[in-house]
Amino acid sequence: MEIDTSSVEEHENSKSQFVRWFREVAPYVHAFRGKTFVVAFGGELIQDGVLNTLVQDLSLLSALGIRLVLVYGSGPQINEQLRLKGLPQNFNNGIVIPTNTAALECAKEAAGEIRLDIEASFSQGLPNTPMSHSQIKVISGNFITASPVGVLNGIDFQLTGKVRKIDTEAIKFAIEKGTSVVLLSPIGFSPTGDAFHLEMEELATSTAIAIGAEKLIFLSSSEGVKNADGSINPEIARAKAETLLQDNNIDTTTTKFLKNSVMAVKKGVARTHILPYGIDGSVLLEIFTHGGIGTMVVEDNLDDLREASIDDVGAIISLIEPLESDGTLVPRPKSLIERDLEKFTVLEHDGVIYGCAALYPFPIEKMAELACLIVHPEWQSSGEGELLLRHIESRAKKMKIDRLFALTTRTSHWFLKRGFVRGSVKDLPKEKQINYNRSRNSLIFIKNMK
Ligand SMILES: CC(C)(COP(=O)(O)OP(=O)(O)OC[C@H]1O[C@@H](n2cnc3c(N)ncnc32)[C@H](O)[C@@H]1OP(=O)(O)O)[C@@H](O)C(=O)NCCC(=O)NCCS
C-alpha cells in the first residue's frame, strides 16, 4: 500500500507553524498583560455587521490579561431613529452638530439599543466557538460627567455636550480584576441631571488620557493614514502627524481619528492606533504582529533604540537563551546581565524588546567589545542588526575607543560586510586574551573607529 507522504508532511508543517506562531506572540502577551486599552468605534461598525467578530477578539484580549474600556458611537443609528420619526437626519461622520430635544431622545434610544447588542455579543458562549468558556461581564453606567458645548460662533449646540469629568477610580475598579470590561456610551450626564450627546472620538480620547491607558485604538471604516503611493503608513511620530493634518490631504474619517490620536499621545497615551474594522481580526493583527495592519501614532518613533533598564533584564534573557542553547552565544548568568546592564542597548517596538547589543570598554588599550548582538529571528534582515551596530559604534566613538572587536563562531560574514577584519588573540586587550576561551575557538573581528 502506498502512503501519501505529502499530506503527512503538510500536517507536520502546519503543526510546527502553529507552535512557531504561538511562541512569536508570547512577547506581546507578556508586554501587555495588566495594561489598559481603550477601544473605540462608531455605529458604522455595528451597521456593517462586524460586532460579533470584534467582540470575540476583544474577549481573547481580555483573557490574555488586557483590561478593556470600550467606547461606542451611534451616528447611523440616531439617523435611523430620526428617519423613523420623520425628522431630518443630520448625524454625519461624527461631525459635532447641535442636538435638539428630539435628536437627544433618538440618541438615547440608539445608545440603549447598541449597549444591549454589545452585551448580547459578550454573552455568546456556544461550544466550539471563540467565545466558548468566555465569562466577561459588561459594566456600563454614569462614569462620565458632561457639560454643554454651549454657543460657538453664534451656533447654540443645545444638548450636544463635552466631557467635563471622568470617574477614573470607578472605571479602574471595574476593570481591575480582568473579568469585566467597561462600556461607555456617547451620553454623559450633568450635575443638574440632564443628559448630553457626546462625540465618540472626544469621549474615547479623554478617557484614555484620564485613566492612563497604554493604547487607544480607533476602529475605522477607513484603512488608516496612507502614504503618497497609497500604502498604509504603519507608524507616525506625533509631530509628523500634526504636519499631515495641516497639509489636509487625508479623508475626513481618518482626519478625525488622527486629530484625536495626536491629542492622546501628546497627553501621555503611549500608542494610538487607527485600524480598519473591515479586515477580519485587525485588532489582533495590529497588536500581535510586528508590522501591524493600520497606523500607529507614537510620541517619537526613534524611541525604538534605547539604553537598557532593569525592567528589560527578563526580555534580554529571553533573547539570549535560545542562542546560548544552540552554542551561538556564550552563556551569561542573569546576575552578569544585571551587573552589566548599563552596557546594553535594546531595540523596542510597541513595548516588546526584539534586539540587544552590549559594549564592553577596555580603556587601557582604547578598545571595546561588541557583545551579545541579537535581533529576534522574526525581525531579522530588515536592517535592525545594522542599526544596533551603528548605535554601538557611536557610543564607542564617544568613549574615544580606537578599535571595536567582536568574537563570533557563526556570524563572520555579517561582520566582514560591515568593515570588520579578521584579527587574532594577540590583537585583543590583555584582559580579554587571558579570558579567551580557546576550546570555543571564536573568530575575532576588529573594526577601526578612527
Ligand atoms: C547577526 C544579526 C544580529 C543580524 O541581524 P539582522 O537584523 O538580521 O541584520 P541586518 O538586517 O542588518 O542584516 C541582514 C543581512 O545579514 C545577513 N546575515 C544574517 N545573519 C548572518 C550570519 N550569521 N552570517 C552572515 N550573514 C548574516 C542576512 O542574510 C542579511 O543579508 P542581506 O542584507 O544580503 O539579505 C542576527 O542575525 C542575529 O541575531 N544572529 C544571532 C546572534 C549572533 O550571531 N550575533 C552575533 C555574535 S555576537
The ligand as an SDF file (V2000), in Angstrom:
LIG
                    3D

 48 50  0  0  0  0  0  0  0  0999 V2000
   23.6700   38.8980   13.2820 C   0  0  0  0  0  0  0  0  0  0  0  0
   22.3000   39.5050   13.4910 C   0  0  0  0  0  0  0  0  0  0  0  0
   22.3270   40.3910   14.7460 C   0  0  0  0  0  0  0  0  0  0  0  0
   21.9420   40.3610   12.2710 C   0  0  0  0  0  0  0  0  0  0  0  0
   20.7000   40.9760   12.4810 O   0  0  0  0  0  0  0  0  0  0  0  0
   19.7720   41.4630   11.2570 P   0  0  0  0  0  0  0  0  0  0  0  0
   18.7660   42.4290   11.8210 O   0  0  0  0  0  0  0  0  0  0  0  0
   19.2570   40.3250   10.5110 O   0  0  0  0  0  0  0  0  0  0  0  0
   20.8470   42.2570   10.4010 O   0  0  0  0  0  0  0  0  0  0  0  0
   20.6380   43.1830    9.1570 P   0  0  0  0  0  0  0  0  0  0  0  0
   19.2080   43.2230    8.7630 O   0  0  0  0  0  0  0  0  0  0  0  0
   21.3040   44.4730    9.4540 O   0  0  0  0  0  0  0  0  0  0  0  0
   21.4500   42.3730    8.0780 O   0  0  0  0  0  0  0  0  0  0  0  0
   20.8700   41.3210    7.3940 C   0  0  0  0  0  0  0  0  0  0  0  0
   21.8630   40.7050    6.4560 C   0  0  0  0  0  0  0  0  0  0  0  0
   22.8380   39.9630    7.1960 O   0  0  0  0  0  0  0  0  0  0  0  0
   22.8150   38.6100    6.7580 C   0  0  0  0  0  0  0  0  0  0  0  0
   23.0970   37.7420    7.8940 N   0  0  0  0  0  0  0  0  0  0  0  0
   22.3110   37.4870    8.9520 C   0  0  0  0  0  0  0  0  0  0  0  0
   22.9230   36.5990    9.7580 N   0  0  0  0  0  0  0  0  0  0  0  0
   24.0900   36.3090    9.2110 C   0  0  0  0  0  0  0  0  0  0  0  0
   25.1500   35.4420    9.5590 C   0  0  0  0  0  0  0  0  0  0  0  0
   25.1120   34.6890   10.6380 N   0  0  0  0  0  0  0  0  0  0  0  0
   26.2210   35.3960    8.7410 N   0  0  0  0  0  0  0  0  0  0  0  0
   26.2840   36.1260    7.6190 C   0  0  0  0  0  0  0  0  0  0  0  0
   25.2990   36.9610    7.2320 N   0  0  0  0  0  0  0  0  0  0  0  0
   24.2160   37.0510    8.0050 C   0  0  0  0  0  0  0  0  0  0  0  0
   21.4270   38.3960    6.2120 C   0  0  0  0  0  0  0  0  0  0  0  0
   21.4100   37.3340    5.2830 O   0  0  0  0  0  0  0  0  0  0  0  0
   21.1580   39.7190    5.5300 C   0  0  0  0  0  0  0  0  0  0  0  0
   21.8290   39.7700    4.2880 O   0  0  0  0  0  0  0  0  0  0  0  0
   21.1980   40.6100    3.0610 P   0  0  0  0  0  0  0  0  0  0  0  0
   21.0740   42.0250    3.5550 O   0  0  0  0  0  0  0  0  0  0  0  0
   22.2130   40.4410    1.9990 O   0  0  0  0  0  0  0  0  0  0  0  0
   19.8850   39.9730    2.8080 O   0  0  0  0  0  0  0  0  0  0  0  0
   21.2010   38.4150   13.6320 C   0  0  0  0  0  0  0  0  0  0  0  0
   21.3060   37.5560   12.5320 O   0  0  0  0  0  0  0  0  0  0  0  0
   21.3150   37.5890   14.9160 C   0  0  0  0  0  0  0  0  0  0  0  0
   20.7150   37.9420   15.9110 O   0  0  0  0  0  0  0  0  0  0  0  0
   22.0640   36.4630   14.8850 N   0  0  0  0  0  0  0  0  0  0  0  0
   22.1960   35.5960   16.0150 C   0  0  0  0  0  0  0  0  0  0  0  0
   23.1440   36.1530   17.0680 C   0  0  0  0  0  0  0  0  0  0  0  0
   24.5470   36.3720   16.5470 C   0  0  0  0  0  0  0  0  0  0  0  0
   25.0800   35.5730   15.8150 O   0  0  0  0  0  0  0  0  0  0  0  0
   25.1650   37.5110   16.9710 N   0  0  0  0  0  0  0  0  0  0  0  0
   26.4950   37.8920   16.5680 C   0  0  0  0  0  0  0  0  0  0  0  0
   27.5170   37.4470   17.5140 C   0  0  0  0  0  0  0  0  0  0  0  0
   27.6200   38.4560   18.9100 S   0  0  0  0  0  0  0  0  0  0  0  0
  1  2  1  0
  2  3  1  0
  2  4  1  0
  2 36  1  0
  4  5  1  0
  5  6  1  0
  6  7  2  0
  6  8  1  0
  6  9  1  0
  9 10  1  0
 10 11  2  0
 10 12  1  0
 10 13  1  0
 13 14  1  0
 14 15  1  0
 15 16  1  0
 15 30  1  0
 16 17  1  0
 17 18  1  0
 17 28  1  0
 18 19  1  0
 18 27  1  0
 19 20  2  0
 20 21  1  0
 21 22  1  0
 21 27  2  0
 22 23  1  0
 22 24  2  0
 24 25  1  0
 25 26  2  0
 26 27  1  0
 28 29  1  0
 28 30  1  0
 30 31  1  0
 31 32  1  0
 32 33  2  0
 32 34  1  0
 32 35  1  0
 36 37  1  0
 36 38  1  0
 38 39  2  0
 38 40  1  0
 40 41  1  0
 41 42  1  0
 42 43  1  0
 43 44  2  0
 43 45  1  0
 45 46  1  0
 46 47  1  0
 47 48  1  0
M  END
$$$$
